Amino acid sequence: MTPSSATFRTRIKICGLTREQDVDAAVDAGADAVGFVLYAKSPRAVTVERAAELAGRLPPFVVPVLLFVNEAPDQVQAALAAVPGSMAQFHGDETPELCGQSTAEGRHRWLRAARIPLGAAGAGFDLLNYAASYSQASAILLDAHVDGYGGAGKVFDWSLLPTAVDAHLVLSGGLAPANVGDGIALLRPRCRSLSVDVSSGVETAKGIKDGDKIREFVAAVRAADALLAR
């Protein structure tokens, strides 16, 4: 499943944004998407109204992604309607049917988070079956399984993932400028396409991003792309 040279551009999402300057920094650095957490228990949570306000700063072709955890379908649809051009990211226990219902059966695109156990237990996660079950998702986001929802900046063992996954994947969980290149090199040949999603790895505090770290992260991704394209 080695991708063609035309696909050697890893898409980048900066997640957990709460401030105008962080949205601007992500856009200026070249991010393809930005994430807003609509889960009240998260330290990075924002309201739908705040997400809409921040997303209003985005230029064309930078996608706002709204993160939900076990939210009622009507609330998901209302949030997606309030943030034009947004897509959903389901990070809780949502079934394929609930994901479809929450996104008006195809009106809105969506991602489904797969929570991969840490350590050797990660080998027991059936990603192939998971991806098949959520085949209507735009991509499967790979995150570490920790207490609560979200990866808490933890890195699962990437090497335990299947060597061939017929799906678009988004690598998340403990990514930072220092390790994102390794993740891209290992996982890009294993899937249809690979994107990356970072939150804590570009922060000075939860919900407070660092513009220099965002730029370093994007530069590390582009360097990894260049190596793979040789």
Stockholm file with secondary structure:
# STOCKHOLM 1.0

chainA/1-230         MTPSSATFRTRIKICGLTREQDVDAAVDAGADAVGFVLYAKSPRAVTVERAAELAGRLPPFVVPVLLFVNEAPDQVQAALAAVPGSMAQFHGDETPELCGQSTAEGRHRWLRAARIPLGAAGAGFDLLNYAASYSQASAILLDAHVDGYGGAGKVFDWSLLPTAVDAHLVLSGGLAPANVGDGIALLRPRCRSLSVDVSSGVETAKGIKDGDKIREFVAAVRAADALLAR
#=GR chainA/1-230 SS CCCCGGGCCCEEEECCCCSHHHHHHHHHHTCSEEEEECCTTSTTBCCHHHHHHHHTTCCTTCEEEEEESSCCHHHHHHHHHHSTTCEEEECSSCCHHHHHHHTTTTTSCEEEEEEEESGGGGGGCCHHHHHHHTTTSSEEEEEEECSSSSCTTCCCCGGGSCSCEEEEEEECSSCCTTTHHHHHHHHGGGEEEEEEEESGGGEEETTEECHHHHHHHHHHHHHHHHHHTC
#=GC SS_cons         CCCCGGGCCCEEEECCCCSHHHHHHHHHHTCSEEEEECCTTSTTBCCHHHHHHHHTTCCTTCEEEEEESSCCHHHHHHHHHHSTTCEEEECSSCCHHHHHHHTTTTTSCEEEEEEEESGGGGGGCCHHHHHHHTTTSSEEEEEEECSSSSCTTCCCCGGGSCSCEEEEEEECSSCCTTTHHHHHHHHGGGEEEEEEEESGGGEEETTEECHHHHHHHHHHHHHHHHHHTC
//
